[in-house]
Amino acid sequence: MSTALPVYRNLLRASRLVFRGDTVLLNAARANIRQGFLKNAALEPTSPEFVAAVNHGEEVAKILRENVVQGKREGDTYKLRIHEETERGDNDSVKVAGKTLSAGAGKCCSS
C-alpha cells in the first residue's frame, strides 16, 4: 500500500486541477478514482496486478494533467481553460501524421 497512496493523492490533485470550477465533474472524477482504488484494495503489493494498477493510475494522472482541458461555450465559440501543466505543442506531429493517412482507400472506420 506504500506506493498506492501517493498515486491516489496524485490522481485527486490532477482531477482538482483539471475540473476546477466544475463541481459535478470533479465529484464524478473523485468517485471514479475512489471506486477504482476500492476495487483493487485487496491486491497484494508484491503482485503484478498491483504494479499494473499503480502504473495505470500514474498514467491516468499524467494524461489528466497534460491532455485534458475544459471548454466553456461563449456564444459561437468555446473558451478553453488551459492551465500551467497543459501540454502545448507546435502541431508538427499532427501535420506529418495527416500526410501518412491514405484517404479514398475505403471507409476509415469500417471493419
C-alpha positions as CSV (number, residue, x, y, z in Angstrom):
1,M,0.0,0.0,0.0
2,S,3.0,2.3,0.3
3,T,3.1,3.1,-3.4
4,A,-0.7,3.3,-3.9
5,L,-1.4,6.2,-1.5
6,P,0.8,8.7,-3.4
7,V,-0.8,7.7,-6.7
8,Y,-4.3,8.1,-5.2
9,R,-3.3,11.6,-4.0
10,N,-1.8,12.4,-7.4
11,L,-5.0,11.4,-9.1
12,L,-7.1,13.6,-6.8
13,R,-4.8,16.6,-7.3
14,A,-4.9,16.1,-11.1
15,S,-8.7,15.9,-11.1
16,R,-8.9,19.0,-8.9
17,L,-6.6,20.9,-11.3
18,V,-8.4,19.8,-14.5
19,F,-12.0,20.1,-13.2
20,R,-11.6,23.2,-11.1
21,G,-14.8,25.2,-11.1
22,D,-16.9,22.2,-12.3
23,T,-18.3,20.6,-9.1
24,V,-20.3,18.0,-10.9
25,L,-17.4,16.6,-12.9
26,L,-15.0,17.0,-10.0
27,N,-17.2,14.9,-7.8
28,A,-17.7,12.3,-10.5
29,A,-14.0,12.0,-11.1
30,R,-13.3,11.6,-7.4
31,A,-16.0,8.9,-7.1
32,N,-14.5,7.1,-10.1
33,I,-11.0,7.3,-8.6
34,R,-12.2,6.1,-5.2
35,Q,-14.2,3.2,-6.9
36,G,-11.1,2.1,-8.8
37,F,-8.9,2.0,-5.8
38,L,-11.5,0.2,-3.7
39,K,-11.9,-2.4,-6.4
40,N,-8.1,-3.1,-6.2
41,A,-7.8,-2.7,-2.4
42,A,-7.3,-6.5,-1.9
43,L,-4.3,-6.7,-4.2
44,E,-1.0,-7.6,-2.6
45,P,1.8,-5.0,-3.0
46,T,4.0,-7.7,-4.4
47,S,1.6,-8.9,-7.1
48,P,2.0,-8.0,-10.8
49,E,-1.6,-6.7,-10.8
50,F,-0.8,-4.2,-8.1
51,V,2.1,-2.9,-10.0
52,A,0.0,-2.7,-13.2
53,A,-2.8,-0.8,-11.2
54,V,-0.3,1.7,-9.8
55,N,1.3,2.3,-13.2
56,H,-2.2,2.8,-14.7
57,G,-3.0,5.4,-12.0
58,E,0.2,7.3,-12.7
59,E,-0.5,7.3,-16.5
60,V,-4.1,8.5,-15.9
61,A,-2.9,11.3,-13.7
62,K,-0.4,12.3,-16.3
63,I,-3.0,12.3,-19.1
64,L,-5.4,14.3,-17.0
65,R,-2.8,17.0,-16.2
66,E,-1.3,17.3,-19.7
67,N,-4.1,16.5,-22.2
68,V,-7.5,17.3,-20.7
69,V,-8.8,20.9,-20.8
70,Q,-12.2,22.2,-20.1
71,G,-14.1,24.3,-22.6
72,K,-17.0,26.6,-21.9
73,R,-19.3,27.8,-24.7
74,E,-19.5,31.5,-25.1
75,G,-21.7,32.3,-28.0
76,D,-20.5,30.6,-31.1
77,T,-17.0,29.9,-29.7
78,Y,-15.5,28.0,-26.8
79,K,-13.2,29.4,-24.2
80,L,-10.7,26.8,-23.1
81,R,-9.3,26.7,-19.5
82,I,-5.7,25.9,-20.2
83,H,-3.6,25.5,-17.1
84,E,0.1,25.6,-16.4
85,E,0.5,21.8,-16.9
86,T,-1.3,21.5,-20.1
87,E,0.9,20.1,-22.9
88,R,1.4,22.6,-25.6
89,G,2.8,21.6,-28.9
90,D,3.5,23.1,-32.3
91,N,1.3,20.6,-34.1
92,D,4.2,19.5,-36.3
93,S,3.5,15.9,-35.4
94,V,-0.2,16.3,-36.4
95,K,0.7,17.8,-39.7
96,V,3.1,15.0,-40.5
97,A,0.7,12.3,-39.3
98,G,-2.1,13.7,-41.5
99,K,0.1,13.2,-44.6
100,T,0.6,9.5,-43.9
101,L,-3.1,8.6,-43.9
102,S,-4.5,7.3,-47.2
103,A,-7.9,8.7,-47.9
104,G,-10.0,7.1,-50.6
105,A,-9.0,3.6,-49.9
106,G,-12.3,2.9,-48.3
107,K,-14.2,4.0,-45.3
108,C,-11.9,5.0,-42.4
109,C,-13.8,3.3,-39.7
110,S,-15.3,0.3,-41.4
111,S,-14.4,-3.1,-40.1
